[in-house]
Amino acid sequence: MKLSDAPSPSPPVRLRCLHGEAMPPEVFRDAQRLAKLTDGALGAIGGLLAPLVLEPMSKELAASLSRLCVRHEVAEADLGHVLKVLRYLFKESAASDLDKAGFEDDLHTIWPEPRALGEAARANYEIIKRELRKTLLEDALVKHGNVLVDVDWRVDFVASDRQSSKLMLPLALITLRYRDAERESRLTLQLLPEQLKRLEQVFGALSQRVLRPTGETKAAE
């Protein structure tokens, strides 16, 4: 074959979520497998899209995908590679804080005709983006210390018998779940009403500062 007859390389696929940089070649190759998937299989992905992007692959999720592939007669490998591309696009878009219009542009740059996959991706974008950005922020923060994950609480009453006089003291029990770069831990605190009132004041003041729009915060200062 003459040099002039050799196929010319495909132009790089540049994405807005990558700030105009080219998509990695292996991601582009995986994207081509969309042509091997049926419309029925693509339409069935919609309900599984959020957990597929946001959660680690569990046995239950893997089983659901296997049943989907059998039902719609598509290869698991083909579906897996397409979902890998979709996860890549969601994560890069969330990291770049890309709006929905920008996400749709990139989606159509990768797949000019995404079919039912495009509908599912657009419908779930805002929810998935919000959760991904929350995770990205937490991952960044744990590099510098502990990050609160969740709070559990309950109210107990402590009985005290002193000089034949019984006292029923209300007590708040708060369990803080937090994590650092290596593990997740728990801390349980017992709070008397006075301490709880103090926390209410502190967190109320913090909420006003943190949740207030940036311009208002600066003006108040």
C-alpha positions in Angstrom: 0.0 0.0 0.0 1.3 3.4 -0.9 1.8 6.0 1.7 -0.8 8.2 0.0 -3.4 5.4 0.3 -3.0 5.1 4.1 -6.1 6.1 6.0 -5.9 9.6 7.5 -6.1 9.8 11.3 -9.4 11.0 12.8 -9.4 14.6 14.0 -9.2 14.9 17.8 -12.6 15.1 19.6 -12.4 18.3 21.6 -14.8 18.7 24.5 -16.0 21.7 26.5 -15.7 19.8 29.8 -12.0 19.4 29.0 -11.6 23.1 28.2 -11.2 22.4 24.5 -8.6 19.6 25.0 -9.0 16.4 23.1 -10.8 13.3 24.5 -8.4 10.4 25.1 -8.2 8.0 22.1 -9.2 5.0 24.2 -12.4 6.8 25.4 -13.2 7.7 21.8 -12.8 4.0 20.8 -15.1 2.9 23.6 -17.7 5.4 22.4 -17.9 3.7 19.0 -19.5 0.7 20.6 -22.8 2.6 20.9 -23.6 1.4 17.4 -23.7 -2.2 18.7 -26.4 -1.5 21.2 -30.1 -1.7 20.5 -32.7 1.0 21.1 -34.4 -1.2 23.7 -31.1 -1.6 25.7 -30.4 2.1 25.6 -33.9 3.0 26.7 -33.7 0.6 29.7 -30.5 2.2 31.0 -32.4 5.3 32.1 -33.5 4.0 35.5 -30.0 2.7 36.3 -28.1 5.7 35.1 -27.7 7.5 38.4 -26.4 4.5 40.5 -24.2 3.5 37.6 -22.4 6.8 37.6 -22.5 7.6 41.4 -22.1 4.2 43.1 -19.4 1.5 43.1 -20.4 -1.5 41.1 -22.3 -3.8 43.5 -23.4 -7.4 42.9 -27.0 -6.2 42.6 -26.2 -3.6 40.0 -24.1 -6.0 38.0 -26.9 -8.5 38.1 -29.3 -5.9 36.8 -27.0 -5.0 33.9 -26.6 -8.7 33.0 -30.3 -9.2 32.9 -30.7 -6.1 30.8 -28.2 -7.4 28.3 -29.8 -10.8 28.1 -33.3 -9.3 27.7 -32.2 -7.0 24.9 -29.6 -9.4 23.3 -26.6 -7.1 23.6 -23.0 -7.9 24.7 -22.2 -6.9 28.3 -18.7 -5.7 27.1 -20.3 -3.3 24.6 -22.7 -1.9 27.2 -19.9 -1.7 29.7 -17.6 0.3 27.4 -20.4 2.8 26.6 -21.2 3.3 30.2 -17.5 3.9 30.9 -17.6 6.7 28.4 -20.8 8.1 29.9 -19.3 8.1 33.5 -16.2 9.8 32.1 -18.3 12.6 30.5 -20.4 13.1 33.7 -17.4 13.3 36.0 -15.4 15.7 33.7 -18.5 17.8 33.2 -19.1 18.0 37.0 -15.5 18.8 37.7 -15.7 21.7 35.2 -19.0 22.8 36.5 -20.4 22.6 33.0 -24.0 23.7 32.5 -26.6 21.5 30.9 -26.2 23.1 27.5 -22.5 22.5 27.6 -23.0 18.9 28.6 -25.4 18.4 25.8 -22.9 19.9 23.3 -20.2 17.4 24.5 -22.7 14.6 24.4 -23.5 15.3 20.7 -19.8 15.8 20.0 -19.1 12.3 21.2 -22.3 10.7 19.7 -23.9 12.9 17.0 -26.9 10.6 17.4 -27.0 9.3 21.0 -30.6 8.0 20.7 -32.3 7.1 23.9 -29.0 7.3 25.8 -29.0 11.0 25.2 -32.4 11.5 26.7 -31.5 9.6 29.8 -28.2 11.5 30.2 -29.9 14.9 29.8 -32.7 14.0 32.2 -30.3 12.9 34.9 -27.5 15.5 34.4 -28.4 18.1 37.1 -28.9 15.5 39.8 -25.8 13.5 39.0 -23.7 16.7 38.6 -24.8 17.9 42.1 -23.8 14.6 43.7 -20.5 14.3 41.9 -19.5 17.9 42.9 -20.4 17.1 46.5 -18.1 14.0 46.3 -15.3 16.0 44.6 -15.5 18.7 47.3 -15.4 16.1 50.1 -12.4 14.3 48.4 -10.6 17.6 48.3 -11.3 18.5 51.9 -10.3 15.1 53.4 -6.8 15.8 52.2 -6.6 18.5 54.8 -8.5 17.0 57.7 -11.8 15.4 58.8 -15.0 15.9 56.9 -18.5 15.4 58.3 -20.5 12.7 56.5 -23.7 12.4 58.4 -25.3 13.1 61.8 -27.5 10.7 63.9 -29.3 11.8 67.0 -31.8 10.8 69.7 -33.1 12.1 73.0 -32.7 10.2 76.2 -33.7 10.8 79.8 -31.2 10.2 82.6 -32.7 9.3 86.0 -30.8 10.6 89.1 -31.6 9.5 92.6 -30.2 11.9 95.1 -31.5 12.3 98.7 -34.6 10.4 97.8 -35.4 13.0 95.1 -35.5 11.6 91.6 -34.5 13.9 88.7 -35.3 13.2 85.0 -32.8 15.0 82.9 -33.3 15.2 79.1 -30.1 14.5 77.3 -29.3 14.8 73.6 -27.1 12.1 72.0 -25.4 13.1 68.8 -23.3 10.7 66.7 -21.1 12.4 64.1 -19.9 10.3 61.2 -16.8 11.7 59.6 -14.0 10.6 57.4 -10.5 11.5 56.5 -8.3 10.3 53.6 -8.0 6.8 55.0 -11.2 5.8 56.9 -14.6 6.7 58.2 -15.0 7.1 62.0 -17.8 8.0 64.5 -17.9 10.2 67.5 -20.9 10.2 69.9 -21.4 13.3 72.2 -23.8 13.7 75.1 -25.3 17.2 75.3 -27.2 18.9 78.1 -29.9 21.4 77.1 -27.6 24.3 77.8 -24.9 22.9 75.6 -27.4 22.2 72.9 -28.7 25.7 73.0 -25.1 27.0 72.6 -24.6 24.8 69.5 -27.9 26.1 68.1 -26.5 29.7 68.4 -23.2 28.8 66.9 -24.5 26.8 63.9 -27.2 29.4 63.3 -24.6 32.1 63.0 -22.5 29.9 60.8 -25.4 29.1 58.5 -26.2 32.8 58.0 -22.5 33.4 57.0 -22.0 30.3 54.8 -25.4 30.1 53.1 -25.7 33.8 52.5 -24.8 34.9 48.9 -21.1 36.0 48.7 -21.9 39.6 47.8 -24.2 40.0 50.8 -21.5 38.5 53.1 -18.9 41.0 52.0 -21.3 43.9 52.3 -22.2 42.9 55.9 -18.6 42.8 56.8 
